[in-house]
């Protein structure tokens, strides 16, 4: 009996549409003598397509000696052999963990759809084997890697030098940090790397977005090519004229592959010419303080008063979350309004080693509620002393629906880990606090955020600290020259933001930052805006909440 959906999902397995198995096999297999491997072959969907391809090319041997598979589950392997026999094909399927199989570079084509298990569930011996296999190929993957990443590396080691790799992969290949080593490996190992992407989801059972990886040859590639398909039917019209090449230069992610060459060309030119530079040039970006238990350590004014905590045992903080950070600054008057309105505006932070009576009572309450057992509390001494980070000059939101927000910290608050802080270089502090939040409201920075960040559950855009460092913003010398114009513009931008008209605010800043000083034409500005709007719509349209214990994948 075939596996149920729940069982297959638990091991990262979903069946591949026949249009995809046929397309990849037809691309990868080019002679009747080609030898083919399908790792993690499941019920042999790719081997079936490969056998038919060999037969069409003139192989009269029914695939004997040419078709090979590896599958960890006995039942799936047997079902695969039965399907092959029913189709008049012969194959050798080895029942084994793919990562237990030493690679031999003997295959002309490796095709398949790796199991996709998120890192939270990819643990223990299985994870250890995969990381060792990748390391044996010279690739060090992080502990956050999902199962498919090491699979790509290991599968490539089974190819002859000029062999071809055709895999179905999650679209996070393009953008997630842990896949950076995979992206570098592919460009270093193969002479040609191509990706097929889809406007619509092509797996009926899952909501994950996929790309088809087509990599061949050896010697290293300086760029990759993309074909943007509407749906599975579009695979039939793919030809040599439908590919778009991307040379990303220093850009680490492959997200630009989703854009037109015109829009990415304008963006890349502005960054390369120095009109925009990374946020890192202004200062250091860092995560806010990790309390380990915000419900205990962050307090409302009423809670602090009820506990009779003295002021010297409390620190002003920006309340957990980021919804209140909607303008260009966070002034003290706004902080006071949040405090008076019940916001968690205080951090419990006894200043000395011997807390006063009120603080000791609160600590005792935390111990009764087992707060010290929380991980971050358990590993510090004393457990109730939250390790602070520097009071930031700017606050940066890193989980956003529409755009990241840079906000000047005029209230002089500390931050917890729902936001990032930016500590500006001393000689840039006055300029950056005053003008950078305003100047960052431009189409280049907004497009850059979509490219350096990644889509998260619910369609949110998330920036990791290293990604925030690469956010393109106007450099200090440009802002110094534009200071009078930007200051004059501030009231109109604030008014637009106040009425919720972010698009108008961006248009005003674009005129001051892009059009006048850089001479950017209307057409160039339009392609930048359209590119950012496209990535935004794509992120939101494909959004869905992701449960902590959820596993997705294809087999």
C-alpha positions, 0 to 999 in steps of 0.5 A: 500500500502506498504511503499516506500523506502524513507519513510522507510529509513526516520524512519530507516526501512529496511526489513530483508531477510527471511534467517535471520528472519528464522535463528534467530527465529529457534535459539531463539524459542525452545519449542511450548510453548515459548512466543515471542515478536517482538518490532518495528515489522513493517510488522511482518517479525520476527513474521511470522518466529516465528509462523512457528517455533512454528508450526514446534515444535508442537504448534497447536494454530496458535501462539495465545497468544504466538506471540506479537508485538509492532509497532508505525505506524498503517499502518505497524501494519495492514499490519503485521496482514494481513500477519499473518492472510494470513499465518494462524497465530494469533498475538497481535500487540500493536500500540505504541512507544516501549519506552512507553511500560513498560517492563515485564520480561515475554517472552521466546524470543525477536527477531527483527531488531531495527530501526537504526537512527543516533544520528544527527536525533534521537532527541527530545522526541524520544531520551529522551524516549530512554535514560530514558528507558536505564537508568531505566535498569541501563545503561547511554547512551551518547547523541551520541547514535543511536536509536538501542543502547537503543532499545537493553537495553529496549528489554532485559528487556522483557525477562524471566531470562533465555530468549533469545535475537536475534537481527539484529544490525549494526556492529558498536556495535563492535567498536563505543565509545557510544556502550561501555555501550551496550557491557558491559550490554550484558556481564553483563546481559547474560550468553552467548553472540554470534555474527554472522558476514558476509564477504559480505553485506546481506541487498540488500537495504543498505550499512550498515554492520550488525551482528546478536546478539544471547544472552541468559541466565543470570548471566554474561559472561566473553567472547563472541563467533563469527561465521564468515559467508561468506553470508546468505547461510552460516547460514545453516551450522552454528553449535557448531564447527564453533564458536570462543571464545574471552576473551578480558580482558581489551580491551573495543572494540569487534573489535578483534572478526574480527581477528583469535585467533592466531593473537589476541593472539600474540597481546594481549600477547605483550600488557599484557607482557608490551612490548607495553603500551598505548600512554597515558603513554607518555603524554596527547593527545588533540584536536587542537584549535577550531576556529569556522571559519578556513576561517577567522582565518587561513591565508596565508602569502599573506592574512596576508600581504594584511591585513597588520597584524603585526607579533605579531597578528599572530601565526605559525600553522600547516596548517589545514589538515594532508596531509603534515604530512607524515614523522617523523617530521615537521621541520621549513624548511617544514613549511616555504615551506608551508607558501611560497607555499600559505598554511594557516600557520598563525592563526589570534591571536591579543595578547592584549585586544586592537587590532591594526588598521589592526587587527580591520579592519579584525575583522570588516570584520568578523562581516560583514560576520557574523563570530561571529554567528558561534557557537564556536565564539558565545559562547566566549568573545571576539569572535575573540580570539581563545582559544589556546591549548598547543604547542604540542611536537608531532602531531598525525593525527586522520583521516587517510587512511592508518595509524595514523602518529606521527610527531615531532613538530620541527617547534614549531607550534600551531595546529587547530582541524584537528589534535591532539597534544601530550604533553609529560611528561617532563622527556620523552620529549627528548626521545619521540620527537626523537624516538616515531614517528619512533618506532610507525611505527611497526606492533603492533601499526598499528594493534592496531590503526585498533582495537582502532579506527573506520571506518569513511565515505570514509573508513578513520580510525578515532581515538577519543582522548580517543582511541588515548590514548590507542594506543599501542606503545613501552614504554619509557624504551624499547625505551631508550634501543633501542635508538642507533639502532633506530637512526642508522635506521632513514635514511633508514626509512626516505628514504623508506617513502620518496619514498612512501614505507610505507611497507618497513619502517614498515619492518625495524622498526619491525626488530628493535622493535619486532624481535631482542629485543622481539624474535618475530618469523617470523610466529608471525610477519606474523599473526600480519601483516596479521591481520592488512592488513585484517582490513585495506582491510575490512575498505577500501572495505566497505567504502563509503561517508556518507552525514551529513543528511543521515539515515540508518537502518533496520526494 
